[in-house]
């Protein structure tokens, strides 16, 4: 591919720098209760996004390569096995075929996914399989996906995953606290989860499809950030409605407001239903427009996905060769 413009691709897929971790703030109920959402304006904002923003050719390849670095490559199925998790970890370490990376000028960039996300049972397996790669293991916890086990059991599960080597913990909140407006209970729960995680970063899963209103989503986002969440995340992937551009807009605007008020940057993770390369581009566009370039890096942006990587790799192959390949040539697990 002599005519392929390699430099613009490589320049977009840069490393990321460490940033100050979010520090818990006192619960400010006045701030929480004062949150308002202009739903019609938000709906108009996201409806116009796909028509306003598009990237082609080398630029599209660059955005997709950047997206790979932000994927939490995930398997959360009842039939998961040790061997499936090992295969997933192998894919996380080498997410794109070597010949494609060579053609794209990325062979020496050490491209990996952002993390591998598994149940606690497979944390030790994943940690061993990823040793030396720099790819962290994220464990879903606190009675995932419903979050209805006793609170002390939730804390013990977090501690067990951290002990096994998980560097990130994806917790689920108790939705009842949001639905009944018990913000103190949500705050206290989230503070306990953060404390149990220790040095491991904590992603707060709101299960937005269960929260009924966008105002609830916004308020729950704010409370979890006040309590010390490093990331806020849309969904478990098990709800009837998971990540959407609308809920993303609401959540990342709360991230922006929180940063303006406290100075701390909190990450964002959409999860569930993001399986096409064209869809992830819209999430990236929205992040950049609303929060800035820094939120395109894996320390502030993650995408919970299992099949997305296969479609991205297919698109990259088409960019290089002009041909689409079958999905089964890009299996992750």
URZIRA-V22729 format. One record per backbone hydrogen bond with DSSP energy under -1.0 kcal/mol. NH is the residue of the N-H (numbers start at 1). CO is the residue of the C=O. E is the energy in kcal/mol with one decimal. If there is no record, write none. Layout:
# URZIRA-V22729
nh=NH co=CO e=E
nh=NH co=CO e=E
This chain:
# URZIRA-V22729
nh=4 co=1 e=-1.7
nh=6 co=4 e=-1.2
nh=10 co=6 e=-2.0
nh=11 co=7 e=-2.4
nh=25 co=226 e=-3.1
nh=32 co=28 e=-2.1
nh=33 co=29 e=-3.0
nh=34 co=30 e=-1.4
nh=35 co=32 e=-1.4
nh=39 co=37 e=-1.3
nh=42 co=38 e=-2.2
nh=43 co=39 e=-2.6
nh=44 co=40 e=-2.0
nh=45 co=41 e=-2.2
nh=46 co=42 e=-2.0
nh=47 co=43 e=-1.9
nh=48 co=44 e=-1.5
nh=52 co=48 e=-1.4
nh=53 co=49 e=-2.1
nh=59 co=56 e=-1.2
nh=61 co=57 e=-2.4
nh=62 co=58 e=-2.3
nh=63 co=59 e=-2.2
nh=64 co=60 e=-2.4
nh=65 co=61 e=-2.4
nh=66 co=62 e=-2.2
nh=67 co=63 e=-2.1
nh=68 co=64 e=-1.8
nh=69 co=65 e=-1.3
nh=70 co=67 e=-1.5
nh=71 co=68 e=-1.5
nh=72 co=303 e=-2.6
nh=73 co=71 e=-1.0
nh=73 co=115 e=-2.3
nh=74 co=305 e=-2.2
nh=75 co=117 e=-2.0
nh=80 co=77 e=-1.5
nh=85 co=81 e=-2.1
nh=86 co=82 e=-2.3
nh=87 co=83 e=-2.2
nh=88 co=84 e=-2.4
nh=89 co=85 e=-2.4
nh=90 co=86 e=-2.1
nh=91 co=87 e=-2.0
nh=92 co=88 e=-2.2
nh=93 co=89 e=-1.8
nh=94 co=90 e=-1.3
nh=101 co=97 e=-2.1
nh=102 co=98 e=-2.3
nh=103 co=99 e=-1.9
nh=104 co=100 e=-1.8
nh=105 co=102 e=-1.2
nh=106 co=101 e=-3.2
nh=109 co=106 e=-1.7
nh=113 co=92 e=-1.7
nh=114 co=71 e=-1.5
nh=115 co=71 e=-1.6
nh=116 co=136 e=-1.9
nh=117 co=73 e=-2.6
nh=118 co=138 e=-2.3
nh=122 co=119 e=-1.5
nh=123 co=120 e=-2.1
nh=126 co=122 e=-2.5
nh=127 co=123 e=-2.8
nh=128 co=124 e=-2.2
nh=129 co=125 e=-2.3
nh=130 co=126 e=-1.9
nh=133 co=130 e=-2.4
nh=138 co=116 e=-3.3
nh=139 co=168 e=-2.3
nh=140 co=118 e=-1.9
nh=141 co=170 e=-2.4
nh=147 co=143 e=-2.9
nh=154 co=150 e=-1.9
nh=155 co=151 e=-2.0
nh=156 co=152 e=-1.9
nh=157 co=153 e=-2.2
nh=158 co=154 e=-2.1
nh=159 co=155 e=-2.5
nh=160 co=156 e=-2.3
nh=161 co=157 e=-2.1
nh=162 co=158 e=-2.4
nh=163 co=159 e=-2.3
nh=164 co=160 e=-1.7
nh=165 co=162 e=-1.2
nh=166 co=161 e=-2.5
nh=167 co=137 e=-1.7
nh=168 co=137 e=-1.5
nh=169 co=201 e=-2.9
nh=170 co=139 e=-2.7
nh=171 co=203 e=-2.2
nh=173 co=205 e=-1.9
nh=177 co=174 e=-1.2
nh=179 co=175 e=-2.5
nh=180 co=176 e=-2.0
nh=181 co=178 e=-1.2
nh=182 co=177 e=-2.4
nh=183 co=181 e=-1.6
nh=186 co=182 e=-1.7
nh=187 co=183 e=-2.6
nh=188 co=184 e=-2.7
nh=189 co=185 e=-2.3
nh=190 co=186 e=-2.5
nh=191 co=187 e=-2.5
nh=192 co=188 e=-2.1
nh=193 co=189 e=-2.1
nh=194 co=190 e=-2.5
nh=195 co=191 e=-2.3
nh=196 co=192 e=-2.4
nh=197 co=193 e=-1.6
nh=200 co=197 e=-2.2
nh=201 co=167 e=-2.2
nh=203 co=169 e=-2.9
nh=204 co=231 e=-2.5
nh=205 co=171 e=-3.0
nh=206 co=233 e=-2.6
nh=208 co=234 e=-2.5
nh=210 co=207 e=-2.6
nh=211 co=208 e=-1.2
nh=213 co=211 e=-2.1
nh=217 co=213 e=-1.7
nh=218 co=214 e=-2.5
nh=219 co=215 e=-2.6
nh=220 co=216 e=-2.8
nh=221 co=217 e=-2.2
nh=222 co=218 e=-2.1
nh=223 co=219 e=-2.5
nh=224 co=220 e=-2.3
nh=225 co=221 e=-1.9
nh=226 co=222 e=-2.6
nh=227 co=223 e=-1.8
nh=228 co=225 e=-1.7
nh=229 co=224 e=-2.3
nh=230 co=202 e=-1.8
nh=231 co=202 e=-1.6
nh=232 co=267 e=-2.0
nh=233 co=204 e=-3.0
nh=234 co=269 e=-2.0
nh=243 co=271 e=-1.1
nh=248 co=244 e=-1.8
nh=249 co=245 e=-2.4
nh=250 co=246 e=-2.0
nh=251 co=247 e=-2.3
nh=252 co=248 e=-2.9
nh=253 co=249 e=-1.7
nh=254 co=250 e=-1.2
nh=255 co=251 e=-1.8
nh=256 co=252 e=-2.1
nh=257 co=253 e=-2.2
nh=258 co=254 e=-2.7
nh=259 co=255 e=-2.4
nh=260 co=256 e=-2.4
nh=261 co=257 e=-1.9
nh=262 co=258 e=-2.5
nh=263 co=259 e=-2.5
nh=267 co=230 e=-2.8
nh=268 co=300 e=-2.0
nh=269 co=232 e=-2.1
nh=272 co=304 e=-1.3
nh=275 co=273 e=-1.1
nh=280 co=276 e=-1.8
nh=281 co=277 e=-1.6
nh=283 co=279 e=-1.4
nh=284 co=280 e=-2.3
nh=285 co=281 e=-2.7
nh=286 co=282 e=-2.3
nh=287 co=283 e=-2.3
nh=288 co=284 e=-2.4
nh=289 co=285 e=-2.6
nh=290 co=286 e=-2.4
nh=291 co=287 e=-2.8
nh=292 co=287 e=-1.1
nh=295 co=292 e=-1.5
nh=296 co=293 e=-1.7
nh=297 co=294 e=-1.3
nh=300 co=297 e=-2.1
nh=301 co=297 e=-1.5
nh=302 co=268 e=-2.1
nh=303 co=70 e=-2.4
nh=304 co=270 e=-2.6
nh=305 co=72 e=-1.5
nh=311 co=307 e=-1.2
nh=312 co=308 e=-2.3
nh=313 co=309 e=-2.6
nh=314 co=310 e=-1.9
nh=315 co=311 e=-2.3
nh=316 co=312 e=-2.4
nh=317 co=313 e=-2.2
nh=318 co=314 e=-2.3
nh=319 co=315 e=-2.2
nh=320 co=316 e=-1.9
nh=321 co=317 e=-3.2
nh=322 co=318 e=-2.3
nh=329 co=326 e=-1.7
nh=330 co=327 e=-2.5
